[in-house]
């Protein structure tokens, strides 16, 4: 496929970054530039000697409807869509005295930035680009005859190729840029569709659209032989401070860890390993919160992800360095903490600004399907609790709310045992709830002995068996959703065993 020599370019951009480079390139290669509005004025200011023509002069048709119609004209689109390999196309252009356009440089009205600023609906509507996507799609469709550029980040590649090839652009780059162009307009339309779809009408729509923006490639996926990349579906501000590239598992774990840590107002520390919390604690002093969380399951914490809900201090950092850790996540790091932890080889430091997920959807995939649901953002407080036996004391109620909050982030079946706002035993992802309870109790006994703490379950008890297990292990407070056909039997057994039983009315299965 032959190279395309750039003689005529159409340039209309919202983002004026790097236009000086383009202006210099156009002038050097005597490229005739057709432009409009602000882009025309900007290019003229940069270089008065450019061969520059305003779109309105070129088409002999003025901009109308407050600029809504500028480039939507046959002279423009025929010049872009003409296939130079077809004689009849060239003959028609010649007959109609239409110049072929070799290069289209367009970036779109900043719709995404407009909605981020929470602009009025009218302003958002005006920032939906119509002419721009039409130009881009036309040029991308005709990539065998036209070069299409959609981002200032592509200017250098375009200019470098032109400089190497006497102002000609090869087939491979044209096709590559065309692919990026279609991705660009697809993403743009998806953002618009998402904005119109504010009320989660995704569940009613036959077809749907989600704005996925690639952030970067990952070190690997769940295993080293699996390639992986990370895409953003929200507006989370995540910044890597130091350390090696993140893996798929790192991303999965740090999101769980930080979101759970952010559920609490007091200094919180969450340690996550393989998608599940293995230690959580609250304390007025951050260092103490970390030490309590670690004590819950120090074996599992080895090589884990640690998250904090407040700025990480020096004292806590010193403690962290005593145990091998993969990732540390916090909204901010003190200068001393950053200095200390950055020296640790392969330790990844992440600043995660958003405490509340901006995206209200939870998305999971199977091999053949994408499962979409509302995020589980349901919370409990003391007012919503139902005391089915004797009411526990205030301290135990606080422990119940703490433990039940954690259960939401653990793979079901989930059991959490807590005391003094710290986990002492966690049972994870067993196929029956009894085994999860036994696992949590074993962890408690291994690290703390028998403790009269609280036990939280993410799902109801279908039978009184776990009540009996708790009674035998000095656990006198239980919090669970309730809702079983056998609730009466469970309540009766709790009364018999003198256990404080509390229902939340909320289930928190996580798979």
C-alpha positions in Angstrom: 0.0 0.0 0.0 1.5 3.3 -1.1 2.3 6.2 1.2 0.1 9.3 1.3 1.7 12.7 0.7 0.3 15.4 3.0 -0.8 18.4 0.8 -4.0 19.5 2.5 -4.9 19.2 6.1 -8.2 19.9 8.0 -7.5 21.0 11.6 -10.2 21.7 14.2 -9.2 21.1 17.8 -10.5 22.0 21.3 -7.2 21.1 22.9 -4.6 23.6 21.6 -1.7 21.7 23.2 1.3 21.2 20.9 -0.3 23.2 18.1 3.1 25.1 17.7 4.7 21.8 16.6 2.0 21.3 14.0 2.2 24.9 12.7 6.0 24.5 12.2 5.5 21.2 10.4 2.8 22.7 8.1 5.0 25.7 7.3 8.1 23.6 6.6 6.2 21.2 4.2 4.0 23.9 2.6 0.8 22.1 3.7 -2.5 23.9 2.9 -4.4 24.0 6.2 -8.2 24.4 6.4 -9.4 25.4 9.8 -12.3 27.0 11.7 -13.1 29.2 14.7 -10.6 29.3 17.5 -8.2 26.9 15.8 -7.9 29.1 12.8 -7.2 32.2 14.9 -4.7 30.2 17.0 -2.7 28.9 14.0 -2.7 32.3 12.3 -1.3 33.8 15.5 1.4 31.1 15.7 2.5 31.6 12.0 1.2 34.4 9.7 2.9 32.8 6.8 0.9 29.5 6.9 -1.2 28.6 3.9 -4.3 28.9 6.0 -8.0 29.0 4.9 -11.0 29.4 7.1 -13.6 26.7 6.7 -16.3 29.3 5.9 -14.2 30.8 3.1 -13.3 27.3 1.8 -17.0 26.2 1.6 -18.4 29.7 0.9 -20.9 28.9 3.7 -20.8 30.7 7.0 -21.0 29.1 10.4 -24.6 28.9 11.6 -26.6 27.9 14.6 -24.1 29.3 17.1 -21.4 27.3 15.6 -23.3 24.0 15.6 -22.8 23.8 11.8 -19.3 24.5 10.5 -17.6 21.5 8.9 -20.8 19.6 8.0 -20.5 20.4 4.3 -20.1 18.3 1.1 -16.9 20.1 0.1 -15.3 19.0 3.4 -16.7 15.5 3.6 -16.2 14.7 -0.1 -12.5 15.7 0.3 -12.2 13.3 3.2 -14.2 10.3 2.0 -12.9 10.2 -1.6 -11.0 6.9 -2.2 -7.9 7.9 -4.1 -7.5 4.4 -5.5 -10.8 4.7 -7.4 -10.6 6.6 -10.6 -14.3 7.6 -10.6 -13.9 9.2 -7.2 -11.0 11.3 -8.4 -12.9 12.2 -11.6 -15.9 13.4 -9.5 -13.7 15.5 -7.3 -12.1 17.1 -10.3 -15.5 17.7 -12.0 -16.8 19.4 -8.8 -13.5 21.2 -8.2 -13.1 19.6 -4.7 -9.6 19.2 -3.3 -8.9 15.9 -1.6 -8.0 16.2 2.1 -5.0 14.1 3.1 -4.8 14.8 6.9 -7.6 15.3 9.4 -6.6 16.5 12.9 -9.6 16.7 15.2 -10.1 16.5 19.0 -13.6 16.8 20.3 -15.5 19.2 22.5 -14.5 18.4 26.1 -17.7 16.7 27.1 -16.1 14.6 29.8 -14.5 17.5 31.5 -17.7 19.5 31.3 -19.7 16.9 33.2 -16.9 16.5 35.8 -17.4 20.2 36.5 -21.1 19.5 37.2 -22.1 22.0 34.5 -25.7 22.7 33.7 -27.6 20.4 31.4 -27.7 23.0 28.7 -23.9 23.5 28.8 -23.4 19.7 28.7 -25.7 19.4 25.7 -23.7 22.2 23.8 -20.5 20.3 24.5 -21.7 17.2 22.6 -19.6 17.4 19.4 -21.4 16.4 16.2 -19.1 17.6 13.4 -16.0 16.4 15.1 -17.0 12.7 15.3 -18.3 12.8 11.7 -14.9 14.1 10.5 -13.0 11.5 12.5 -15.2 8.6 11.5 -15.0 9.6 7.8 -11.2 9.9 7.9 -10.8 6.7 9.8 -13.1 4.8 7.4 -11.0 6.1 4.5 -7.6 5.5 6.2 -6.2 4.1 2.9 -6.4 7.6 1.5 -6.4 9.8 4.6 -4.5 10.2 7.9 -6.6 10.9 11.0 -5.2 12.2 14.2 -7.3 12.6 17.4 -4.9 13.5 20.2 -1.9 15.9 20.8 -0.1 12.8 22.0 0.0 11.5 18.4 1.5 14.7 16.8 5.2 13.6 17.4 4.6 10.2 15.8 3.0 11.9 12.8 5.7 14.5 12.4 8.5 12.0 12.8 7.1 9.8 10.1 6.6 12.7 7.8 10.1 13.9 8.3 11.5 10.5 7.5 9.4 10.0 4.4 9.4 13.4 2.6 6.1 14.4 4.1 4.5 11.1 3.4 2.7 8.8 5.8 2.8 5.0 5.5 0.0 2.5 5.6 0.8 1.0 9.0 0.7 4.3 10.8 -2.5 5.3 9.0 -4.3 2.1 10.0 -3.0 2.4 13.6 -4.3 5.9 13.9 -7.6 4.9 12.3 -8.1 2.2 15.0 -7.4 4.7 17.7 -9.8 7.1 16.1 -12.7 4.6 16.2 -11.9 3.8 19.8 -11.8 7.6 20.5 -15.3 8.2 19.1 -16.7 5.1 20.7 -15.5 6.2 24.1 -16.8 9.7 23.6 -20.3 8.4 22.7 -20.2 6.0 25.6 -19.5 8.9 28.0 -22.4 10.8 26.6 -24.7 7.8 26.8 -23.6 7.3 30.4 -24.4 10.9 31.2 -27.9 10.6 29.7 -28.3 7.3 31.6 -27.9 8.8 35.0 -30.6 6.8 36.7 -29.0 3.4 36.1 -31.4 2.6 33.2 -28.7 0.0 32.3 -31.0 -2.6 33.7 -33.8 -1.7 31.4 -31.8 -1.2 28.3 -31.5 -3.8 25.6 -28.1 -2.4 24.6 -25.7 -0.6 26.9 -22.5 1.3 26.9 -19.7 1.8 29.5 -16.9 4.3 29.2 -13.7 2.3 29.8 -10.5 4.2 29.6 -7.2 2.2 29.6 -4.8 3.4 32.3 -1.8 1.1 31.6 -0.7 -2.5 31.2 -0.2 -4.5 34.4 2.8 -6.6 35.4 0.7 -9.7 34.8 -2.8 -11.1 35.5 -3.8 -13.5 38.2 -0.7 -15.6 37.2 2.5 -14.6 35.4 1.6 -16.3 32.2 -1.6 -14.2 31.8 -1.4 -10.7 30.2 -3.5 -8.0 31.9 -4.3 -4.3 31.7 -6.2 -1.9 33.9 -9.1 0.2 32.7 -10.9 2.9 34.6 -14.7 3.1 34.9 -14.9 5.9 37.4 -13.1 9.0 38.5 -10.9 7.6 41.2 -7.6 9.4 41.8 -5.0 6.7 42.2 -1.3 7.5 42.1 1.7 5.2 42.5 4.3 6.9 44.6 7.0 4.2 44.3 7.7 0.6 43.7 7.3 -1.9 40.9 4.4 -2.2 38.5 1.1 -3.4 39.9 -0.3 -6.8 39.1 -3.9 -7.9 38.6 -4.1 -9.3 42.1 -2.5 -6.1 43.6 -5.2 -3.9 42.0 -8.0 -6.3 43.2 -6.7 -6.4 46.8 -5.9 -2.7 47.2 -9.4 -1.7 46.1 -11.0 -4.0 48.7 -8.5 -2.8 51.3 -8.9 0.9 50.8 -12.7 0.8 50.4 -13.1 -1.1 53.7 -10.7 1.2 55.5 -12.6 4.2 54.3 -15.8 2.9 55.9 -14.6 4.1 59.3 -14.0 7.5 60.8 -11.5 6.5 63.4 -7.9 5.5 62.4 -8.4 2.3 60.5 -6.0 -0.3 59.2 -7.0 -3.1 56.8 -4.8 -6.0 55.7 -5.9 -7.9 52.7 -4.6 -11.1 51.2 -5.9 -12.9 48.0 -9.1 -10.8 47.9 -10.1 -11.1 51.6 -9.4 -9.1 54.7 -7.2 -11.0 57.2 -7.0 -8.3 59.8 -8.9 -5.1 60.5 -8.6 -2.7 63.5 -9.5 0.8 64.6 -7.6 2.9 67.1 -7.0 6.5 68.1 -3.3 5.9 67.3 -2.5 4.7 63.8 0.4 2.5 64.8 -1.8 0.6 67.2 -4.5 0.1 64.6 -1.8 -1.6 62.4 -0.4 -3.8 65.2 -3.9 -5.0 66.2 -4.9 -5.8 62.6 -1.6 -7.7 62.1 -2.1 -9.7 65.2 -5.4 -11.1 63.9 -3.6 -13.3 61.4 0.1 -12.5 61.0 0.7 -15.6 58.8 -1.8 -14.5 56.1 -0.6 -10.9 56.4 2.8 -11.9 55.0 3.0 -10.4 51.5 -0.4 -8.7 51.8 -1.9 -5.3 51.0 -2.2 -2.8 53.9 -4.6 0.1 53.7 -5.2 3.1 55.9 -8.0 5.7 55.9 -5.8 8.6 57.0 -2.4 10.0 56.2 0.3 7.4 57.0 2.8 8.6 59.7 6.4 7.7 60.4 5.8 5.5 63.5 3.4 3.3 61.6 5.8 3.1 58.7 8.6 1.8 61.0 6.3 -1.0 62.1 5.3 -1.9 58.5 8.9 -2.4 57.5 9.2 -5.3 60.0 6.9 -7.5 57.9 7.2 -8.3 54.2 4.4 -6.3 52.5 3.5 -6.0 48.8 1.5 -2.7 48.8 0.7 0.1 51.2 -2.3 2.2 50.3 -3.3 5.5 52.0 -4.9 8.9 51.0 -1.6 10.5 51.7 1.9 9.7 53.0 3.9 11.9 55.4 7.2 13.0 54.0 9.1 10.8 56.5 6.8 7.8 55.8 7.3 8.2 52.1 11.1 8.4 52.6 11.3 5.3 54.8 9.0 3.1 52.8 10.4 4.1 49.4 13.7 2.6 50.3 12.2 -0.9 50.7 12.8 -2.8 47.4 9.7 -3.8 45.5 7.3 -2.2 48.1 4.6 -0.4 46.2 3.1 2.8 47.7 -0.3 4.0 46.4 -2.1 7.2 47.2 -5.8 6.6 46.8 -7.7 9.9 47.1 -11.4 8.9 46.6 -12.8 7.4 49.8 -16.2 6.8 48.3 -16.4 4.9 44.9 -17.5 7.3 42.2 -18.9 4.4 40.2 -22.1 3.0 41.6 -22.0 -0.3 39.7 -20.3 -3.5 40.5 -19.1 -5.4 37.5 -17.8 -9.0 37.3 -17.2 -11.2 34.4 -17.5 -14.9 33.6 -16.0 -16.4 30.5 -19.1 -15.5 28.5 -21.0 -12.9 30.4 -20.6 -9.5 32.1 -22.5 -9.4 35.4 -23.6 -5.9 36.5 -25.3 -4.9 39.7 -25.6 -2.0 42.1 -22.7 -1.7 44.4 -23.3 -3.1 47.9 -23.2 0.3 49.7 -25.8 -0.6 52.4 -24.7 0.3 55.9 -26.1 -0.5 59.3 -26.3 1.6 62.4 -27.7 1.0 65.9 -31.1 2.3 65.1 -31.6 -0.4 62.5 -30.6 -3.3 64.7 -33.2 -5.7 66.1 -32.4 -7.2 69.5 -33.9 -10.7 69.5 -32.8 -11.7 73.0 -31.1 -9.6 75.7 -29.7 -6.2 74.4 -25.9 -6.2 74.5 -23.9 -3.4 76.1 -22.9 -0.3 74.1 -19.3 -1.6 73.6 -20.5 -4.9 72.2 -23.0 -3.2 69.9 -20.1 -1.1 68.4 -18.1 -4.3 67.9 -21.1 -5.8 66.2 -21.5 -2.9 63.7 -17.7 -3.0 63.1 -17.6 -6.8 62.5 -20.7 -6.8 60.3 -19.2 -4.0 58.1 -16.1 -6.1 57.6 -18.2 -9.2 56.7 -19.5 -7.3 53.6 -16.0 -7.4 52.1 -15.3 -11.1 52.7 -16.1 -13.8 50.3 -19.2 -15.7 51.4 -19.7 -17.7 53.5 -18.1 -15.1 55.8 -17.7 -15.1 59.6 -16.0 -12.3 61.5 -15.1 -12.4 65.2 -14.2 -9.0 66.8 -13.3 -7.5 70.2 -12.6 -3.9 71.0 -12.9 -2.8 67.4 -10.3 -5.3 66.1 -10.8 -8.6 64.4 -9.6 -11.6 66.3 -10.7 -14.3 63.9 -12.0 -14.4 60.3 -13.6 -17.3 58.4 -13.5 -16.9 54.6 -15.3 -18.4 51.6 -16.2 -21.8 52.9 -19.0 -23.8 51.2 -20.9 -24.0 54.4 -21.2 -21.5 57.3 -20.2 -24.0 60.0 -16.8 -24.4 58.5 -16.3 -20.6 58.2 -17.3 -20.3 61.9 -14.8 -23.1 62.9 -12.1 -21.4 60.8 -12.7 -18.0 62.5 -12.7 -19.6 66.0 -9.5 -21.5 65.3 -7.7 -18.3 64.2 -9.0 -16.6 67.3 -7.7 -19.4 69.6 -4.4 -19.6 67.8 -3.6 -15.9 68.3 -5.6 -14.8 71.3 -7.1 -17.8 73.1 -10.8 -17.7 74.0 -12.2 -14.2 73.9 -15.8 -13.2 74.8 -16.1 -11.2 71.6 -18.9 -10.8 68.9 -19.5 -13.0 65.9 -20.8 -11.5 62.7 -22.2 -13.5 59.8 -22.9 -12.2 56.3 -25.9 -14.5 55.9 -28.6 -15.9 58.2 -28.3 -19.1 60.2 -30.6 -21.8 58.7 -30.2 -23.9 61.9 -29.1 -23.2 65.5 -25.8 -25.1 65.1 -23.5 -22.0 65.0 -25.2 -20.7 68.1 -24.1 -23.9 69.9 -20.6 -23.5 68.5 -20.4 -20.0 69.9 -21.6 -21.0 73.3 -18.9 -23.7 73.5 -16.2 -21.1 72.7 -17.2 -18.2 75.0 -18.7 -16.0 72.3 -21.7 -14.3 73.8 -22.8 -11.9 71.1 -24.0 -12.7 67.6 -25.0 -10.4 64.8 -26.5 -11.8 61.5 -29.1 -10.8 58.9 -32.0 -13.0 60.1 -34.7 -14.1 57.6 -34.4 -17.9 57.9 -37.5 -20.1 58.1 -35.9 -21.4 61.3 -35.3 -18.0 62.9 -37.5 -19.0 65.9 -35.4 -22.0 66.6 -32.2 -20.0 66.4 -33.6 -17.3 68.7 -34.8 -20.0 71.2 -31.4 -21.6 71.3 -29.7 -18.2 71.8 -32.0 -17.5 74.8 -31.2 -21.0 76.1 -27.4 -20.4 75.8 -27.7 -16.8 77.1 -26.3 -15.3 73.9 -27.2 -11.8 72.8 -28.6 -12.3 69.3 -29.0 -9.3 66.9 -30.6 -9.2 63.5 -29.7 -6.6 60.9 -32.2 -7.4 58.1 -29.4 -7.0 55.6 -27.5 -9.8 53.8 -24.0 -9.2 52.5 -23.1 -12.1 50.2 -19.9 -11.5 48.2 -18.7 -13.9 45.5 
